[in-house]
Amino acid sequence: MRRSFTFLLLLFTIKAFAQTGSIKGTVTTADGKPAELVSIKFREIKRTSVADENGAFTFHKVPVGTYTLVASYTGLNPQQQQVTIIANSETAVNFILTENREQLNEVFVQGNSNKFANKNTEHVARMPLKNLENPQVYSVVGEKLLKEQVVTTMLDALKMAPGVAPTSFPSGGVGLVSRGFITSIGARNGLQSNLGRSSADVSNIERIEFIKGPSGVLFGSGISSFGGVVNLVTKKPIENFFGNVGLTVGSFGLARITADVNAPVNQDKTLLARVNTALHRQNSFSDFGRTNSFAFAPSLLYKASNKLTFLFDAEIFNATSSRPTYTIINPKSGYTNFKDLPLPYRTSLYDNDVDAKTESQKYFVEAKYQINDHWTSSSNLSYVNEFTEYSYQTYNTWTAKNTVARYIGIWGPIKNTYINAQQNFVGKFKTGPIKHTLLTGLNYTNLYANGSSKRAPNFDTVNVTMPNKLINKIQANDILLKPSAVINWRNTKNELMGAYVSEVLNVEDRLYAMLSLRFDRYTSKQTGQDDYQQNALAPKLGLVYQLIKNQVSVFGNYMSGFQNNNPIQEQPDGSILSVKPIFANQWEAGVKSEIFNGKVSSTLSYYSINIDNALRRSDGNFISQDGQQQSKGFEFEFLANPIASLNIILGYGYNENKIVKAAANEGNFVAGAPNHIANYWLSYQFASGALKNVGAGFGGNYVGKSYFNDSNSITLPQYHVVNAALFYNDLKWRLGLKMNNIGNAHYWDYFGIYNPTRNFAVDFTLKF
């Protein structure tokens, strides 16, 4: 009897241990970000897992029972949880780790610190898709890089993405050239915004996403250009209390004060608040120009339940500043290159009171709901108002040797108001062995615009070798405020309604296929004109195969972008031309890698963008839609942390954007599209010894020559700007010194606008 009992007990024990379950969990830091490389261990048995780049970990075939799990990582306070394993069931365990201030101070610059290579984003694909699973090329410039380079302006913030050349708009905004096309900063947190007439302060930027190539499927024509999309992602509230205040001073009278304060509002941390603000003052590098701006950006996050969260985000920006002078070269002047112009580089022909006053308000609300374990809903609403009270804009036209025609126009009041609504559903499911990730979405954008401008003929023509009186605001007003100079614009109301679907199929362990389609309906209503409508379909296809699982992928994509246009009703002979949407189609192939445990991240791709119905304007000012254009080239990005504390950024883009077919300029390069664009940055911070926490950085930007016009008769010269930084950074304070344009290069951008000469900035930040 005793032997039978012993046998039954042994059999029961074996059976119990044979029954197993699994554990699936995540590890995040207190700011809500994934905690990579955190070790997860059982106390009772010898089982260990390591959190991946998304902070996720799993254990399979764990014997039933109750255990203690311990999550630990150097610099973070360890955390333990008790977990019970149930047979044939999956148990969820989530850790939130906080900083251990003493240990973190010892490893502040150690460990896997490829700090510039984080490409985790919810905006690029609008679904949880890793970089190595995504057939689209994109780059991210984050807050850490902006801080290390002591970036204080939006124009400087755009310089560290591969294959792009930043530019200022004569109207006061900023943009860039990407893959041969002028591209505006068209998105804020994934919804349509505008920086055409006013900029934005960098104090509230968490990261800038550069999404390459025509991207009409997910973003529509209002946000994307044929060169891509630029999306500003703002800072969000997180669970732990922290703050910092900073002072930056430097060349040209730079004086800048910033603050960033984050705190939980209640004890259970379901209501979180954050405020970013900046006060900026600076003169221009030239004799003409100044900037006075103020930014205030509060945000609030409310966790209504475990499944539902609400985010409110606002940004108020006011600025009184000068517009850069737009330089034009008439071919009859005899000049063929901007570098040959005889006006001294820092000399202006206009007085400093010729300025502009703008303001913008941006409000954003997001509701996220976890429907179940597989489906989520994201509802977004935004309001963007850009108001220009007045904007004096100056123009120099070189008409002959040493001779410039001077002109000033006044734009404003101008009001552009965007109302955006967007609904996305994202889900994961299986059909047999195939895993699906599905996005379905709707978006609506309403743009209301009205305004006026004051224009007149050229004010005068002067010889730059002779002393000249500067044109001031009083002289400009005497000419431009006459009733005959005022042009009232038509009220415009544009509506864009889009519906899109995007599916990623994980066909087998390493093969991913993306199938996407968008329908867009565009309606334009202008006073004095009949309503106009255009419809467009845009597909997107992509394939990814991981040669080495989670390390190396080869990819290919076909993407379509489009631009809606109002019908042009006034040809010179009185005829009417109805313009169809302009489509650009891109083919691209390349390879992505994230190797050596994430210490090296790189992308290499070749693309070809083709336009079959581009607009062109003849010498007789007739407009035709029969042009063909091709932009092709390759891009390379390399982000590396080869040894502890050393970070490397290398980027290069080669582009040929040519007019393939047209009645004029056939075979020429498109204006403003340089063949070569390169960027680089190397930084190192000492981890120990007498120089502990001291760091230095060195890098720059190279942009090859391009042409100012499609006839390729006027050249924008190549330039190479070299910068360097020296900094001290620990947990309590940071001191940074940045030298910009060390070689004092003279250079002009897409619109022939002069750029700053050699300058410096010193930044001190106190952390608490």
GIQUIUR-V705630 format. One record per residue. N is the residue number from 0. RES is the residue in one small letter. OMEGA is omega as a letter, one per 30 degrees, with the letter a starting at -180 (* if undefined). NEAR is the number of other ideal C-beta (glycine too) atoms within 8 Angstrom. Layout:
n=N res=RES omega=OMEGA near=NEAR
n=N res=RES omega=OMEGA near=NEAR
//
This chain:
n=0 res=m omega=l near=4
n=1 res=r omega=l near=5
n=2 res=r omega=l near=6
n=3 res=s omega=l near=7
n=4 res=f omega=l near=8
n=5 res=t omega=l near=8
n=6 res=f omega=l near=8
n=7 res=l omega=l near=8
n=8 res=l omega=l near=8
n=9 res=l omega=l near=8
n=10 res=l omega=l near=8
n=11 res=f omega=a near=8
n=12 res=t omega=l near=8
n=13 res=i omega=a near=8
n=14 res=k omega=a near=8
n=15 res=a omega=a near=9
n=16 res=f omega=l near=8
n=17 res=a omega=l near=6
n=18 res=q omega=a near=10
n=19 res=t omega=l near=12
n=20 res=g omega=a near=13
n=21 res=s omega=l near=12
n=22 res=i omega=l near=15
n=23 res=k omega=a near=10
n=24 res=g omega=l near=12
n=25 res=t omega=l near=11
n=26 res=v omega=l near=16
n=27 res=t omega=l near=13
n=28 res=t omega=a near=12
n=29 res=a omega=l near=11
n=30 res=d omega=l near=7
n=31 res=g omega=a near=8
n=32 res=k omega=l near=7
n=33 res=p omega=l near=13
n=34 res=a omega=a near=14
n=35 res=e omega=l near=11
n=36 res=l omega=l near=10
n=37 res=v omega=a near=16
n=38 res=s omega=l near=10
n=39 res=i omega=a near=15
n=40 res=k omega=l near=9
n=41 res=f omega=l near=11
n=42 res=r omega=a near=8
n=43 res=e omega=a near=6
n=44 res=i omega=a near=6
n=45 res=k omega=l near=4
n=46 res=r omega=a near=8
n=47 res=t omega=l near=8
n=48 res=s omega=l near=9
n=49 res=v omega=a near=9
n=50 res=a omega=l near=14
n=51 res=d omega=a near=9
n=52 res=e omega=l near=9
n=53 res=n omega=a near=9
n=54 res=g omega=a near=14
n=55 res=a omega=l near=11
n=56 res=f omega=l near=15
n=57 res=t omega=l near=9
n=58 res=f omega=l near=10
n=59 res=h omega=l near=6
n=60 res=k omega=l near=6
n=61 res=v omega=l near=12
n=62 res=p omega=l near=10
n=63 res=v omega=a near=11
n=64 res=g omega=l near=7
n=65 res=t omega=a near=6
n=66 res=y omega=l near=13
n=67 res=t omega=l near=10
n=68 res=l omega=a near=14
n=69 res=v omega=l near=11
n=70 res=a omega=a near=13
n=71 res=s omega=l near=9
n=72 res=y omega=a near=10
n=73 res=t omega=l near=6
n=74 res=g omega=l near=11
n=75 res=l omega=l near=15
n=76 res=n omega=l near=7
n=77 res=p omega=a near=8
n=78 res=q omega=l near=10
n=79 res=q omega=l near=9
n=80 res=q omega=l near=8
n=81 res=q omega=a near=8
n=82 res=v omega=l near=11
n=83 res=t omega=a near=8
n=84 res=i omega=l near=15
n=85 res=i omega=a near=8
n=86 res=a omega=l near=8
n=87 res=n omega=l near=6
n=88 res=s omega=l near=8
n=89 res=e omega=a near=7
n=90 res=t omega=a near=12
n=91 res=a omega=l near=7
n=92 res=v omega=a near=10
n=93 res=n omega=l near=8
n=94 res=f omega=l near=14
n=95 res=i omega=a near=10
n=96 res=l omega=l near=15
n=97 res=t omega=a near=9
n=98 res=e omega=l near=9
n=99 res=n omega=a near=9
n=100 res=r omega=a near=7
n=101 res=e omega=a near=6
n=102 res=q omega=a near=10
n=103 res=l omega=l near=12
n=104 res=n omega=a near=9
n=105 res=e omega=a near=8
n=106 res=v omega=a near=11
n=107 res=f omega=a near=12
n=108 res=v omega=a near=11
n=109 res=q omega=l near=9
n=110 res=g omega=l near=8
n=111 res=n omega=a near=9
n=112 res=s omega=l near=10
n=113 res=n omega=a near=13
n=114 res=k omega=a near=9
n=115 res=f omega=a near=10
n=116 res=a omega=a near=10
n=117 res=n omega=a near=7
n=118 res=k omega=l near=9
n=119 res=n omega=a near=7
n=120 res=t omega=l near=10
n=121 res=e omega=a near=5
n=122 res=h omega=a near=10
n=123 res=v omega=l near=10
n=124 res=a omega=a near=10
n=125 res=r omega=l near=12
n=126 res=m omega=a near=11
n=127 res=p omega=a near=6
n=128 res=l omega=l near=9
n=129 res=k omega=l near=9
n=130 res=n omega=a near=9
n=131 res=l omega=l near=12
n=132 res=e omega=a near=10
n=133 res=n omega=a near=14
n=134 res=p omega=l near=10
n=135 res=q omega=l near=13
n=136 res=v omega=l near=10
n=137 res=y omega=l near=13
n=138 res=s omega=a near=13
n=139 res=v omega=l near=11
n=140 res=v omega=a near=12
n=141 res=g omega=a near=11
n=142 res=e omega=a near=9
n=143 res=k omega=l near=8
n=144 res=l omega=l near=12
n=145 res=l omega=a near=12
n=146 res=k omega=a near=10
n=147 res=e omega=a near=12
n=148 res=q omega=l near=13
n=149 res=v omega=a near=13
n=150 res=v omega=a near=9
n=151 res=t omega=a near=11
n=152 res=t omega=l near=8
n=153 res=m omega=a near=12
n=154 res=l omega=l near=10
n=155 res=d omega=a near=11
n=156 res=a omega=a near=13
n=157 res=l omega=a near=14
n=158 res=k omega=a near=10
n=159 res=m omega=l near=11
n=160 res=a omega=a near=12
n=161 res=p omega=l near=13
n=162 res=g omega=l near=12
n=163 res=v omega=l near=14
n=164 res=a omega=a near=11
n=165 res=p omega=l near=12
n=166 res=t omega=l near=14
n=167 res=s omega=l near=11
n=168 res=f omega=l near=11
n=169 res=p omega=l near=11
n=170 res=s omega=l near=10
n=171 res=g omega=a near=14
n=172 res=g omega=l near=14
n=173 res=v omega=l near=13
n=174 res=g omega=a near=13
n=175 res=l omega=l near=12
n=176 res=v omega=l near=15
n=177 res=s omega=a near=13
n=178 res=r omega=l near=17
n=179 res=g omega=a near=13
n=180 res=f omega=l near=12
n=181 res=i omega=a near=11
n=182 res=t omega=l near=14
n=183 res=s omega=l near=11
n=184 res=i omega=a near=12
n=185 res=g omega=a near=14
n=186 res=a omega=l near=15
n=187 res=r omega=a near=12
n=188 res=n omega=l near=14
n=189 res=g omega=a near=10
n=190 res=l omega=a near=12
n=191 res=q omega=l near=13
n=192 res=s omega=a near=13
n=193 res=n omega=l near=12
n=194 res=l omega=a near=13
n=195 res=g omega=a near=11
n=196 res=r omega=l near=15
n=197 res=s omega=a near=14
n=198 res=s omega=l near=13
n=199 res=a omega=a near=14
n=200 res=d omega=a near=12
n=201 res=v omega=a near=12
n=202 res=s omega=a near=11
n=203 res=n omega=a near=11
n=204 res=i omega=l near=14
n=205 res=e omega=l near=8
n=206 res=r omega=l near=10
n=207 res=i omega=a near=13
n=208 res=e omega=l near=14
n=209 res=f omega=a near=14
n=210 res=i omega=a near=14
n=211 res=k omega=l near=14
n=212 res=g omega=l near=17
n=213 res=p omega=a near=14
n=214 res=s omega=a near=14
n=215 res=g omega=a near=16
n=216 res=v omega=a near=14
n=217 res=l omega=a near=13
n=218 res=f omega=l near=12
n=219 res=g omega=a near=14
n=220 res=s omega=a near=14
n=221 res=g omega=a near=9
n=222 res=i omega=a near=10
n=223 res=s omega=l near=15
n=224 res=s omega=l near=13
n=225 res=f omega=l near=13
n=226 res=g omega=l near=12
n=227 res=g omega=a near=14
n=228 res=v omega=l near=14
n=229 res=v omega=a near=16
n=230 res=n omega=l near=12
n=231 res=l omega=l near=12
n=232 res=v omega=a near=11
n=233 res=t omega=a near=14
n=234 res=k omega=a near=11
n=235 res=k omega=l near=11
n=236 res=p omega=l near=9
n=237 res=i omega=a near=10
n=238 res=e omega=a near=9
n=239 res=n omega=l near=9
n=240 res=f omega=l near=6
n=241 res=f omega=l near=8
n=242 res=g omega=l near=11
n=243 res=n omega=l near=10
n=244 res=v omega=a near=9
n=245 res=g omega=l near=12
n=246 res=l omega=l near=9
n=247 res=t omega=l near=15
n=248 res=v omega=a near=8
n=249 res=g omega=a near=10
n=250 res=s omega=l near=9
n=251 res=f omega=l near=10
n=252 res=g omega=a near=7
n=253 res=l omega=l near=12
n=254 res=a omega=a near=9
n=255 res=r omega=l near=14
n=256 res=i omega=a near=10
n=257 res=t omega=l near=13
n=258 res=a omega=l near=12
n=259 res=d omega=a near=11
n=260 res=v omega=a near=8
n=261 res=n omega=a near=12
n=262 res=a omega=l near=9
n=263 res=p omega=a near=11
n=264 res=v omega=l near=6
n=265 res=n omega=a near=7
n=266 res=q omega=a near=4
n=267 res=d omega=l near=4
n=268 res=k omega=l near=9
n=269 res=t omega=l near=8
n=270 res=l omega=a near=11
n=271 res=l omega=a near=15
n=272 res=a omega=l near=13
n=273 res=r omega=l near=15
n=274 res=v omega=l near=11
n=275 res=n omega=l near=13
n=276 res=t omega=a near=11
n=277 res=a omega=l near=14
n=278 res=l omega=a near=9
n=279 res=h omega=l near=13
n=280 res=r omega=l near=9
n=281 res=q omega=l near=12
n=282 res=n omega=l near=8
n=283 res=s omega=l near=11
n=284 res=f omega=a near=10
n=285 res=s omega=l near=10
n=286 res=d omega=a near=7
n=287 res=f omega=l near=12
n=288 res=g omega=l near=12
n=289 res=r omega=l near=11
n=290 res=t omega=l near=13
n=291 res=n omega=a near=9
n=292 res=s omega=l near=14
n=293 res=f omega=l near=11
n=294 res=a omega=l near=15
n=295 res=f omega=a near=9
n=296 res=a omega=l near=16
n=297 res=p omega=l near=8
n=298 res=s omega=a near=15
n=299 res=l omega=l near=12
n=300 res=l omega=l near=13
n=301 res=y omega=l near=11
n=302 res=k omega=a near=10
n=303 res=a omega=l near=7
n=304 res=s omega=l near=5
n=305 res=n omega=a near=4
n=306 res=k omega=a near=6
n=307 res=l omega=l near=10
n=308 res=t omega=l near=9
n=309 res=f omega=l near=10
n=310 res=l omega=l near=14
n=311 res=f omega=a near=11
n=312 res=d omega=l near=14
n=313 res=a omega=l near=11
n=314 res=e omega=l near=13
n=315 res=i omega=a near=11
n=316 res=f omega=l near=14
n=317 res=n omega=a near=8
n=318 res=a omega=l near=14
n=319 res=t omega=a near=10
n=320 res=s omega=l near=13
n=321 res=s omega=l near=12
n=322 res=r omega=l near=13
n=323 res=p omega=l near=10
n=324 res=t omega=l near=13
n=325 res=y omega=a near=12
n=326 res=t omega=l near=13
n=327 res=i omega=l near=9
n=328 res=i omega=l near=14
n=329 res=n omega=a near=8
n=330 res=p omega=l near=8
n=331 res=k omega=l near=6
n=332 res=s omega=a near=11
n=333 res=g omega=l near=6
n=334 res=y omega=l near=11
n=335 res=t omega=a near=9
n=336 res=n omega=a near=8
n=337 res=f omega=a near=14
n=338 res=k omega=a near=6
n=339 res=d omega=a near=7
n=340 res=l omega=a near=9
n=341 res=p omega=l near=7
n=342 res=l omega=l near=9
n=343 res=p omega=a near=4
n=344 res=y omega=a near=8
n=345 res=r omega=a near=8
n=346 res=t omega=l near=8
n=347 res=s omega=l near=10
n=348 res=l omega=a near=14
n=349 res=y omega=a near=13
n=350 res=d omega=a near=9
n=351 res=n omega=a near=10
n=352 res=d omega=l near=6
n=353 res=v omega=a near=14
n=354 res=d omega=a near=12
n=355 res=a omega=l near=15
n=356 res=k omega=a near=10
n=357 res=t omega=l near=15
n=358 res=e omega=l near=11
n=359 res=s omega=l near=13
n=360 res=q omega=a near=10
n=361 res=k omega=a near=14
n=362 res=y omega=a near=10
n=363 res=f omega=l near=15
n=364 res=v omega=l near=11
n=365 res=e omega=l near=12
n=366 res=a omega=l near=12
n=367 res=k omega=a near=11
n=368 res=y omega=l near=10
n=369 res=q omega=a near=8
n=370 res=i omega=l near=8
n=371 res=n omega=a near=5
n=372 res=d omega=a near=2
n=373 res=h omega=a near=7
n=374 res=w omega=l near=9
n=375 res=t omega=l near=10
n=376 res=s omega=l near=11
n=377 res=s omega=l near=13
n=378 res=s omega=a near=10
n=379 res=n omega=l near=16
n=380 res=l omega=l near=10
n=381 res=s omega=l near=16
n=382 res=y omega=a near=11
n=383 res=v omega=l near=16
n=384 res=n omega=l near=11
n=385 res=e omega=a near=13
n=386 res=f omega=l near=11
n=387 res=t omega=l near=17
n=388 res=e omega=l near=8
n=389 res=y omega=a near=10
n=390 res=s omega=l near=15
n=391 res=y omega=a near=13
n=392 res=q omega=a near=13
n=393 res=t omega=a near=14
n=394 res=y omega=l near=13
n=395 res=n omega=l near=14
n=396 res=t omega=l near=11
n=397 res=w omega=a near=13
n=398 res=t omega=l near=10
n=399 res=a omega=l near=8
n=400 res=k omega=l near=7
n=401 res=n omega=a near=7
n=402 res=t omega=a near=12
n=403 res=v omega=l near=12
n=404 res=a omega=a near=10
n=405 res=r omega=a near=15
n=406 res=y omega=l near=11
n=407 res=i omega=l near=14
n=408 res=g omega=l near=12
n=409 res=i omega=l near=14
n=410 res=w omega=l near=13
n=411 res=g omega=g near=12
n=412 res=p omega=l near=9
n=413 res=i omega=l near=14
n=414 res=k omega=l near=12
n=415 res=n omega=a near=14
n=416 res=t omega=l near=11
n=417 res=y omega=l near=14
n=418 res=i omega=a near=8
n=419 res=n omega=l near=14
n=420 res=a omega=a near=9
n=421 res=q omega=l near=14
n=422 res=q omega=l near=11
n=423 res=n omega=l near=11
n=424 res=f omega=l near=12
n=425 res=v omega=a near=13
n=426 res=g omega=l near=10
n=427 res=k omega=l near=9
n=428 res=f omega=a near=8
n=429 res=k omega=l near=7
n=430 res=t omega=a near=5
n=431 res=g omega=a near=4
n=432 res=p omega=a near=4
n=433 res=i omega=l near=9
n=434 res=k omega=a near=8
n=435 res=h omega=l near=13
n=436 res=t omega=a near=13
n=437 res=l omega=l near=14
n=438 res=l omega=l near=14
n=439 res=t omega=a near=7
n=440 res=g omega=l near=14
n=441 res=l omega=l near=9
n=442 res=n omega=a near=14
n=443 res=y omega=l near=11
n=444 res=t omega=l near=14
n=445 res=n omega=l near=9
n=446 res=l omega=l near=13
n=447 res=y omega=a near=10
n=448 res=a omega=l near=13
n=449 res=n omega=a near=9
n=450 res=g omega=l near=11
n=451 res=s omega=l near=10
n=452 res=s omega=l near=11
n=453 res=k omega=a near=12
n=454 res=r omega=l near=8
n=455 res=a omega=l near=8
n=456 res=p omega=l near=4
n=457 res=n omega=a near=8
n=458 res=f omega=l near=11
n=459 res=d omega=l near=6
n=460 res=t omega=a near=8
n=461 res=v omega=l near=10
n=462 res=n omega=a near=7
n=463 res=v omega=l near=11
n=464 res=t omega=a near=5
n=465 res=m omega=l near=6
n=466 res=p omega=a near=3
n=467 res=n omega=l near=8
n=468 res=k omega=a near=4
n=469 res=l omega=l near=8
n=470 res=i omega=a near=12
n=471 res=n omega=a near=10
n=472 res=k omega=a near=10
n=473 res=i omega=l near=6
n=474 res=q omega=l near=9
n=475 res=a omega=a near=14
n=476 res=n omega=l near=8
n=477 res=d omega=a near=7
n=478 res=i omega=a near=10
n=479 res=l omega=a near=13
n=480 res=l omega=l near=9
n=481 res=k omega=a near=7
n=482 res=p omega=a near=4
n=483 res=s omega=a near=4
n=484 res=a omega=a near=11
n=485 res=v omega=l near=10
n=486 res=i omega=l near=8
n=487 res=n omega=a near=4
n=488 res=w omega=l near=11
n=489 res=r omega=l near=8
n=490 res=n omega=a near=9
n=491 res=t omega=l near=12
n=492 res=k omega=l near=11
n=493 res=n omega=l near=12
n=494 res=e omega=l near=12
n=495 res=l omega=l near=16
n=496 res=m omega=a near=9
n=497 res=g omega=l near=13
n=498 res=a omega=a near=8
n=499 res=y omega=l near=15
n=500 res=v omega=l near=10
n=501 res=s omega=a near=16
n=502 res=e omega=l near=11
n=503 res=v omega=l near=14
n=504 res=l omega=l near=11
n=505 res=n omega=a near=11
n=506 res=v omega=l near=7
n=507 res=e omega=a near=6
n=508 res=d omega=a near=5
n=509 res=r omega=a near=8
n=510 res=l omega=l near=11
n=511 res=y omega=l near=14
n=512 res=a omega=l near=10
n=513 res=m omega=l near=16
n=514 res=l omega=a near=9
n=515 res=s omega=l near=13
n=516 res=l omega=l near=12
n=517 res=r omega=l near=15
n=518 res=f omega=a near=10
n=519 res=d omega=l near=16
n=520 res=r omega=a near=11
n=521 res=y omega=l near=14
n=522 res=t omega=l near=10
n=523 res=s omega=l near=12
n=524 res=k omega=l near=10
n=525 res=q omega=l near=10
n=526 res=t omega=l near=5
n=527 res=g omega=a near=4
n=528 res=q omega=l near=9
n=529 res=d omega=l near=3
n=530 res=d omega=a near=7
n=531 res=y omega=a near=10
n=532 res=q omega=l near=8
n=533 res=q omega=l near=10
n=534 res=n omega=a near=8
n=535 res=a omega=l near=13
n=536 res=l omega=a near=8
n=537 res=a omega=l near=13
n=538 res=p omega=l near=10
n=539 res=k omega=a near=16
n=540 res=l omega=l near=10
n=541 res=g omega=l near=14
n=542 res=l omega=l near=12
n=543 res=v omega=l near=15
n=544 res=y omega=a near=10
n=545 res=q omega=l near=13
n=546 res=l omega=l near=8
n=547 res=i omega=a near=7
n=548 res=k omega=l near=6
n=549 res=n omega=l near=7
n=550 res=q omega=a near=10
n=551 res=v omega=l near=11
n=552 res=s omega=l near=12
n=553 res=v omega=a near=10
n=554 res=f omega=l near=15
n=555 res=g omega=l near=11
n=556 res=n omega=l near=16
n=557 res=y omega=a near=12
n=558 res=m omega=l near=15
n=559 res=s omega=l near=14
n=560 res=g omega=a near=16
n=561 res=f omega=l near=14
n=562 res=q omega=l near=9
n=563 res=n omega=a near=11
n=564 res=n omega=l near=11
n=565 res=n omega=l near=7
n=566 res=p omega=l near=9
n=567 res=i omega=a near=11
n=568 res=q omega=a near=6
n=569 res=e omega=l near=5
n=570 res=q omega=a near=10
n=571 res=p omega=a near=6
n=572 res=d omega=l near=5
n=573 res=g omega=l near=5
n=574 res=s omega=a near=5
n=575 res=i omega=l near=8
n=576 res=l omega=l near=11
n=577 res=s omega=a near=6
n=578 res=v omega=l near=11
n=579 res=k omega=l near=8
n=580 res=p omega=l near=11
n=581 res=i omega=a near=13
n=582 res=f omega=l near=12
n=583 res=a omega=a near=12
n=584 res=n omega=a near=10
n=585 res=q omega=l near=15
n=586 res=w omega=a near=9
n=587 res=e omega=l near=14
n=588 res=a omega=a near=9
n=589 res=g omega=a near=13
n=590 res=v omega=l near=10
n=591 res=k omega=l near=11
n=592 res=s omega=l near=11
n=593 res=e omega=a near=12
n=594 res=i omega=a near=10
n=595 res=f omega=l near=5
n=596 res=n omega=l near=6
n=597 res=g omega=a near=12
n=598 res=k omega=l near=10
n=599 res=v omega=l near=14
n=600 res=s omega=a near=14
n=601 res=s omega=l near=11
n=602 res=t omega=l near=13
n=603 res=l omega=a near=9
n=604 res=s omega=l near=12
n=605 res=y omega=a near=9
n=606 res=y omega=l near=14
n=607 res=s omega=a near=10
n=608 res=i omega=a near=15
n=609 res=n omega=l near=10
n=610 res=i omega=a near=13
n=611 res=d omega=a near=6
n=612 res=n omega=l near=9
n=613 res=a omega=l near=11
n=614 res=l omega=l near=10
n=615 res=r omega=a near=12
n=616 res=r omega=a near=7
n=617 res=s omega=l near=10
n=618 res=d omega=l near=4
n=619 res=g omega=l near=5
n=620 res=n omega=l near=7
n=621 res=f omega=l near=9
n=622 res=i omega=l near=12
n=623 res=s omega=l near=11
n=624 res=q omega=a near=12
n=625 res=d omega=a near=8
n=626 res=g omega=l near=13
n=627 res=q omega=a near=12
n=628 res=q omega=l near=12
n=629 res=q omega=l near=12
n=630 res=s omega=a near=16
n=631 res=k omega=l near=9
n=632 res=g omega=l near=12
n=633 res=f omega=a near=10
n=634 res=e omega=a near=17
n=635 res=f omega=l near=12
n=636 res=e omega=a near=12
n=637 res=f omega=l near=11
n=638 res=l omega=a near=13
n=639 res=a omega=l near=11
n=640 res=n omega=a near=14
n=641 res=p omega=l near=7
n=642 res=i omega=a near=5
n=643 res=a omega=l near=9
n=644 res=s omega=l near=12
n=645 res=l omega=l near=10
n=646 res=n omega=a near=15
n=647 res=i omega=l near=11
n=648 res=i omega=l near=14
n=649 res=l omega=l near=11
n=650 res=g omega=l near=16
n=651 res=y omega=l near=12
n=652 res=g omega=l near=15
n=653 res=y omega=a near=9
n=654 res=n omega=l near=14
n=655 res=e omega=l near=11
n=656 res=n omega=a near=12
n=657 res=k omega=l near=11
n=658 res=i omega=a near=14
n=659 res=v omega=a near=9
n=660 res=k omega=l near=7
n=661 res=a omega=l near=12
n=662 res=a omega=l near=6
n=663 res=a omega=l near=9
n=664 res=n omega=l near=9
n=665 res=e omega=a near=9
n=666 res=g omega=a near=6
n=667 res=n omega=l near=11
n=668 res=f omega=l near=12
n=669 res=v omega=a near=12
n=670 res=a omega=l near=9
n=671 res=g omega=a near=13
n=672 res=a omega=l near=13
n=673 res=p omega=l near=14
n=674 res=n omega=a near=10
n=675 res=h omega=l near=11
n=676 res=i omega=a near=16
n=677 res=a omega=l near=10
n=678 res=n omega=l near=16
n=679 res=y omega=l near=9
n=680 res=w omega=l near=13
n=681 res=l omega=l near=11
n=682 res=s omega=a near=12
n=683 res=y omega=l near=10
n=684 res=q omega=a near=11
n=685 res=f omega=a near=12
n=686 res=a omega=a near=10
n=687 res=s omega=l near=4
n=688 res=g omega=a near=5
n=689 res=a omega=a near=3
n=690 res=l omega=a near=6
n=691 res=k omega=a near=8
n=692 res=n omega=l near=11
n=693 res=v omega=a near=10
n=694 res=g omega=l near=15
n=695 res=a omega=l near=10
n=696 res=g omega=a near=14
n=697 res=f omega=l near=10
n=698 res=g omega=a near=11
n=699 res=g omega=a near=9
n=700 res=n omega=l near=10
n=701 res=y omega=l near=12
n=702 res=v omega=a near=12
n=703 res=g omega=a near=9
n=704 res=k omega=l near=9
n=705 res=s omega=a near=14
n=706 res=y omega=a near=15
n=707 res=f omega=a near=11
n=708 res=n omega=a near=8
n=709 res=d omega=l near=10
n=710 res=s omega=l near=9
n=711 res=n omega=a near=9
n=712 res=s omega=l near=7
n=713 res=i omega=a near=13
n=714 res=t omega=l near=10
n=715 res=l omega=a near=14
n=716 res=p omega=l near=10
n=717 res=q omega=l near=9
n=718 res=y omega=l near=9
n=719 res=h omega=a near=9
n=720 res=v omega=a near=12
n=721 res=v omega=a near=10
n=722 res=n omega=l near=13
n=723 res=a omega=a near=11
n=724 res=a omega=l near=15
n=725 res=l omega=a near=9
n=726 res=f omega=l near=14
n=727 res=y omega=a near=10
n=728 res=n omega=l near=10
n=729 res=d omega=a near=9
n=730 res=l omega=a near=7
n=731 res=k omega=a near=6
n=732 res=w omega=a near=9
n=733 res=r omega=l near=12
n=734 res=l omega=a near=11
n=735 res=g omega=l near=16
n=736 res=l omega=a near=12
n=737 res=k omega=l near=14
n=738 res=m omega=a near=10
n=739 res=n omega=l near=12
n=740 res=n omega=a near=12
n=741 res=i omega=l near=9
n=742 res=g omega=l near=8
n=743 res=n omega=a near=7
n=744 res=a omega=l near=8
n=745 res=h omega=a near=8
n=746 res=y omega=a near=9
n=747 res=w omega=a near=10
n=748 res=d omega=a near=12
n=749 res=y omega=a near=12
n=750 res=f omega=a near=11
n=751 res=g omega=a near=12
n=752 res=i omega=l near=14
n=753 res=y omega=a near=9
n=754 res=n omega=a near=6
n=755 res=p omega=l near=7
n=756 res=t omega=a near=9
n=757 res=r omega=a near=10
n=758 res=n omega=l near=12
n=759 res=f omega=l near=10
n=760 res=a omega=l near=14
n=761 res=v omega=a near=12
n=762 res=d omega=l near=13
n=763 res=f omega=a near=11
n=764 res=t omega=l near=11
n=765 res=l omega=a near=9
n=766 res=k omega=l near=10
n=767 res=f omega=* near=6
//
